[in-house]
Amino acid sequence: MKTGVIIYTTGETPADWSEEKEINFIRLETQADDVDIITSRTGHFDIADAWLDLIKKGMSPIICKIAHFDANGDLKHTGRELRLSG
């Protein structure tokens, strides 16, 4: 099975933030096969949209982690997560 991760972010996305750089870091950190990040600037509008995208790619299980951008513009995980079934 392939594992998918959704990162749902809160806070204002920094102007110099790079989704590609963050995805590579998250893949290494979580050992996920695919990662979708939900921010105010990415293509996904909500968790369900990203979830369906990962299901279409054959991901199962899918974990949704909550993160926020801190004052320095760094993405910090809150420790909250939930497992979404396929």
Z-matrix of the N, CA and C atoms (Angstrom, degrees):
N
C 1 1.449
C 2 1.526 1 110.24
N 3 1.299 2 114.65 1 148.37
C 4 1.455 3 121.02 2 177.40
C 5 1.520 4 108.98 3 -100.98
N 6 1.313 5 116.24 4 136.20
C 7 1.455 6 121.55 5 -179.21
C 8 1.514 7 110.67 6 -97.56
N 9 1.335 8 115.80 7 134.91
C 10 1.453 9 121.35 8 176.72
C 11 1.521 10 110.65 9 -116.76
N 12 1.311 11 116.17 10 149.22
C 13 1.463 12 121.82 11 178.66
C 14 1.527 13 108.88 12 -130.09
N 15 1.330 14 114.93 13 134.02
C 16 1.453 15 121.82 14 172.57
C 17 1.518 16 106.70 15 -110.98
N 18 1.322 17 116.96 16 128.84
C 19 1.463 18 121.54 17 174.06
C 20 1.526 19 106.44 18 -107.32
N 21 1.322 20 116.15 19 114.61
C 22 1.461 21 121.89 20 178.20
C 23 1.523 22 107.75 21 -99.01
N 24 1.324 23 116.84 22 117.05
C 25 1.461 24 120.32 23 -174.16
C 26 1.520 25 111.92 24 -103.78
N 27 1.320 26 114.09 25 152.24
C 28 1.457 27 121.81 26 172.72
C 29 1.519 28 107.60 27 -123.79
N 30 1.298 29 116.24 28 161.04
C 31 1.463 30 120.08 29 -178.69
C 32 1.517 31 110.87 30 91.96
N 33 1.292 32 116.13 31 166.53
C 34 1.469 33 122.87 32 -178.39
C 35 1.521 34 110.40 33 -74.19
N 36 1.321 35 116.30 34 129.21
C 37 1.463 36 121.60 35 178.22
C 38 1.529 37 109.35 36 -71.86
N 39 1.336 38 118.70 37 123.52
C 40 1.469 39 121.22 38 179.35
C 41 1.533 40 112.05 39 -61.30
N 42 1.305 41 116.46 40 146.97
C 43 1.468 42 122.06 41 -178.37
C 44 1.529 43 112.07 42 -61.20
N 45 1.335 44 118.13 43 -33.91
C 46 1.464 45 121.08 44 -176.93
C 47 1.528 46 113.37 45 -95.75
N 48 1.316 47 117.82 46 11.29
C 49 1.458 48 122.09 47 -177.97
C 50 1.523 49 110.50 48 -74.03
N 51 1.336 50 117.23 49 139.74
C 52 1.459 51 122.36 50 -178.93
C 53 1.524 52 110.14 51 -118.95
N 54 1.314 53 116.03 52 119.35
C 55 1.460 54 121.06 53 179.01
C 56 1.530 55 110.94 54 -63.54
N 57 1.317 56 117.96 55 -40.60
C 58 1.461 57 121.79 56 -177.62
C 59 1.531 58 111.80 57 -61.44
N 60 1.320 59 116.20 58 -45.02
C 61 1.467 60 120.81 59 179.06
C 62 1.533 61 110.35 60 -62.39
N 63 1.309 62 116.77 61 -42.78
C 64 1.465 63 121.74 62 -178.44
C 65 1.526 64 111.14 63 -67.27
N 66 1.329 65 117.05 64 -40.83
C 67 1.467 66 120.45 65 -179.80
C 68 1.519 67 110.80 66 -62.35
N 69 1.316 68 117.96 67 -43.70
C 70 1.467 69 120.64 68 178.83
C 71 1.524 70 111.02 69 -60.72
N 72 1.329 71 117.42 70 -41.40
C 73 1.465 72 121.10 71 178.53
C 74 1.523 73 110.47 72 -64.42
N 75 1.327 74 117.38 73 -44.02
C 76 1.461 75 121.48 74 -177.91
C 77 1.525 76 110.45 75 -66.09
N 78 1.320 77 117.47 76 -39.45
C 79 1.475 78 120.07 77 177.21
C 80 1.518 79 111.47 78 -59.13
N 81 1.313 80 116.47 79 -44.11
C 82 1.466 81 120.06 80 178.99
C 83 1.525 82 111.13 81 -66.67
N 84 1.329 83 116.23 82 -41.47
C 85 1.466 84 121.50 83 -176.75
C 86 1.530 85 112.37 84 -68.16
N 87 1.325 86 117.58 85 -38.58
C 88 1.458 87 121.33 86 -173.68
C 89 1.520 88 114.05 87 -104.04
N 90 1.314 89 117.63 88 -8.17
C 91 1.468 90 122.56 89 -174.93
C 92 1.532 91 111.35 90 61.68
N 93 1.335 92 117.14 91 28.94
C 94 1.463 93 122.10 92 179.70
C 95 1.523 94 110.72 93 -79.40
N 96 1.318 95 115.30 94 149.63
C 97 1.460 96 120.77 95 176.27
C 98 1.526 97 111.50 96 -82.35
N 99 1.336 98 117.11 97 -29.16
C 100 1.458 99 120.94 98 178.09
C 101 1.527 100 109.07 99 -149.62
N 102 1.320 101 115.73 100 147.09
C 103 1.465 102 122.25 101 -177.42
C 104 1.519 103 109.23 102 -133.20
N 105 1.326 104 116.13 103 134.92
C 106 1.464 105 122.32 104 170.65
C 107 1.523 106 107.73 105 -120.43
N 108 1.321 107 116.13 106 135.35
C 109 1.463 108 121.30 107 179.08
C 110 1.517 109 108.99 108 -114.82
N 111 1.321 110 116.02 109 132.02
C 112 1.459 111 121.13 110 178.33
C 113 1.524 112 107.92 111 -105.10
N 114 1.332 113 116.32 112 112.78
C 115 1.463 114 122.86 113 174.30
C 116 1.525 115 107.59 114 -132.80
N 117 1.302 116 115.82 115 -179.22
C 118 1.462 117 119.72 116 177.31
C 119 1.526 118 111.57 117 -71.27
N 120 1.345 119 118.02 118 -11.46
C 121 1.468 120 121.06 119 -176.61
C 122 1.522 121 114.37 120 -114.59
N 123 1.322 122 119.14 121 -5.13
C 124 1.465 123 119.83 122 -178.20
C 125 1.519 124 110.85 123 -91.79
N 126 1.302 125 116.39 124 172.90
C 127 1.452 126 121.78 125 -174.22
C 128 1.516 127 116.17 126 -75.36
N 129 1.326 128 118.08 127 -15.00
C 130 1.459 129 120.28 128 -179.46
C 131 1.524 130 109.65 129 -91.56
N 132 1.327 131 114.49 130 139.46
C 133 1.456 132 119.83 131 -176.82
C 134 1.522 133 112.93 132 -95.08
N 135 1.323 134 117.14 133 -29.15
C 136 1.463 135 120.70 134 -179.46
C 137 1.527 136 109.36 135 -157.09
N 138 1.320 137 115.59 136 178.67
C 139 1.466 138 121.07 137 -177.12
C 140 1.521 139 110.98 138 -63.05
N 141 1.331 140 117.82 139 -41.50
C 142 1.462 141 120.74 140 -178.42
C 143 1.533 142 111.18 141 -61.39
N 144 1.308 143 117.49 142 -38.61
C 145 1.464 144 121.95 143 179.00
C 146 1.531 145 110.65 144 -63.28
N 147 1.316 146 117.07 145 -47.14
C 148 1.464 147 121.28 146 178.94
C 149 1.534 148 110.88 147 -67.64
N 150 1.324 149 116.52 148 -38.64
C 151 1.460 150 121.95 149 179.56
C 152 1.526 151 110.41 150 -60.02
N 153 1.341 152 117.05 151 -48.62
C 154 1.462 153 120.83 152 179.11
C 155 1.532 154 111.29 153 -62.15
N 156 1.321 155 117.03 154 -37.63
C 157 1.464 156 121.04 155 177.68
C 158 1.526 157 110.48 156 -60.94
N 159 1.322 158 117.35 157 -44.79
C 160 1.467 159 120.68 158 -179.56
C 161 1.527 160 111.51 159 -69.89
N 162 1.336 161 117.45 160 -36.48
C 163 1.469 162 120.30 161 177.05
C 164 1.527 163 110.01 162 -62.18
N 165 1.327 164 116.97 163 -42.70
C 166 1.470 165 121.36 164 179.07
C 167 1.526 166 111.49 165 -60.98
N 168 1.328 167 116.49 166 -28.26
C 169 1.466 168 121.50 167 179.48
C 170 1.529 169 111.95 168 -86.56
N 171 1.348 170 117.28 169 1.48
C 172 1.459 171 121.41 170 177.23
C 173 1.517 172 115.14 171 85.81
N 174 1.315 173 117.82 172 19.71
C 175 1.462 174 120.97 173 -178.74
C 176 1.536 175 110.42 174 -81.96
N 177 1.307 176 116.07 175 135.89
C 178 1.455 177 122.66 176 173.33
C 179 1.517 178 106.59 177 -170.75
N 180 1.297 179 120.01 178 123.95
C 181 1.461 180 128.52 179 3.36
C 182 1.528 181 111.72 180 -77.92
N 183 1.332 182 114.38 181 167.70
C 184 1.458 183 121.58 182 176.18
C 185 1.525 184 107.58 183 -123.71
N 186 1.328 185 115.51 184 127.26
C 187 1.464 186 121.95 185 -179.72
C 188 1.526 187 108.11 186 -109.87
N 189 1.320 188 116.59 187 135.29
C 190 1.462 189 121.62 188 175.92
C 191 1.522 190 107.85 189 -109.49
N 192 1.322 191 116.33 190 121.09
C 193 1.460 192 122.36 191 179.67
C 194 1.525 193 109.29 192 -112.35
N 195 1.315 194 116.09 193 142.13
C 196 1.458 195 121.93 194 179.75
C 197 1.526 196 108.39 195 -98.41
N 198 1.334 197 115.84 196 134.75
C 199 1.469 198 121.66 197 179.68
C 200 1.523 199 108.43 198 -141.72
N 201 1.331 200 115.65 199 164.61
C 202 1.465 201 119.87 200 176.43
C 203 1.524 202 109.67 201 -141.89
N 204 1.320 203 114.25 202 155.11
C 205 1.456 204 119.70 203 174.97
C 206 1.526 205 107.69 204 -87.42
N 207 1.339 206 116.31 205 124.99
C 208 1.462 207 119.49 206 -179.88
C 209 1.526 208 110.58 207 -83.67
N 210 1.326 209 116.69 208 -175.64
C 211 1.463 210 122.06 209 -176.81
C 212 1.529 211 112.49 210 -61.62
N 213 1.325 212 117.75 211 -26.57
C 214 1.462 213 121.93 212 178.61
C 215 1.529 214 112.81 213 -86.05
N 216 1.339 215 116.91 214 -4.12
C 217 1.458 216 120.46 215 -178.73
C 218 1.512 217 114.25 216 87.10
N 219 1.338 218 116.96 217 9.71
C 220 1.461 219 121.28 218 178.94
C 221 1.522 220 110.10 219 -88.29
N 222 1.318 221 116.32 220 144.07
C 223 1.455 222 121.80 221 178.44
C 224 1.523 223 108.54 222 -84.60
N 225 1.324 224 116.60 223 121.12
C 226 1.469 225 122.56 224 -178.06
C 227 1.520 226 109.48 225 -119.98
N 228 1.317 227 116.94 226 130.05
C 229 1.455 228 121.54 227 177.42
C 230 1.523 229 109.49 228 -76.83
N 231 1.319 230 116.72 229 139.64
C 232 1.472 231 121.10 230 -179.00
C 233 1.523 232 111.90 231 -86.21
N 234 1.315 233 117.75 232 -13.29
C 235 1.454 234 121.36 233 -175.75
C 236 1.531 235 112.23 234 93.70
N 237 1.325 236 116.40 235 -10.82
C 238 1.460 237 120.40 236 178.37
C 239 1.522 238 109.25 237 -85.58
N 240 1.319 239 114.95 238 137.15
C 241 1.451 240 119.98 239 176.39
C 242 1.516 241 109.56 240 -156.19
N 243 1.323 242 115.48 241 158.00
C 244 1.452 243 120.46 242 175.14
C 245 1.520 244 108.92 243 -141.40
N 246 1.299 245 114.66 244 150.01
C 247 1.464 246 120.04 245 -179.10
C 248 1.524 247 108.33 246 -97.46
N 249 1.318 248 115.60 247 126.83
C 250 1.455 249 121.91 248 178.64
C 251 1.520 250 107.96 249 -102.79
N 252 1.316 251 117.34 250 130.77
C 253 1.453 252 119.74 251 179.65
C 254 1.516 253 110.32 252 -85.22
N 255 1.311 254 116.48 253 154.78
C 256 1.461 255 121.50 254 -177.93
C 257 1.484 256 110.22 255 -88.84
